[in-house]
Amino acid sequence: MQRSVLWLVLMPSSALAVNPASQLDLATTLGSLLFVIAFILFLAWLLKRMRVPTLMNQKGLSVVRQLPVGTKERIMIVQAGEEQFLVGVTAQSIQLISKLDNPISQEDAETVPFSNQLAQLLKKNGASEKG
């Protein structure tokens, strides 16, 4: 016990004081680390929101047009080879709505709004099912 008291008395006062520069270095390091982690999480969130297409080669399969009908629900025209299909996509499943008899060209897909094309397709299917 006497040794520890003696040591405190004989120890220089500068050794007892906390160095402000070392605290600043520690705070800067921790701040930088938190910033880098937050930046990485932000980039991951951003990439997820952008729905960056996969880098795999998807020969013969592509999405021609899509129309969001809910938060996670979409109606899409998918091209597989030379054929096109109208499908409904939800978080749980993908349902075939119809096979398109007259595929939509890329020019039509760019000029005519998809909602108009979808209404025409549904009218055709409704008329063909009744008749």
Beta strands, then each sheet from edge to edge (+ up, - down):
strand 1: 61-68
strand 2: 74-80
strand 3: 83-89
strand 4: 94-99
sheet 1: 1+ 2- 3+ 4-
end
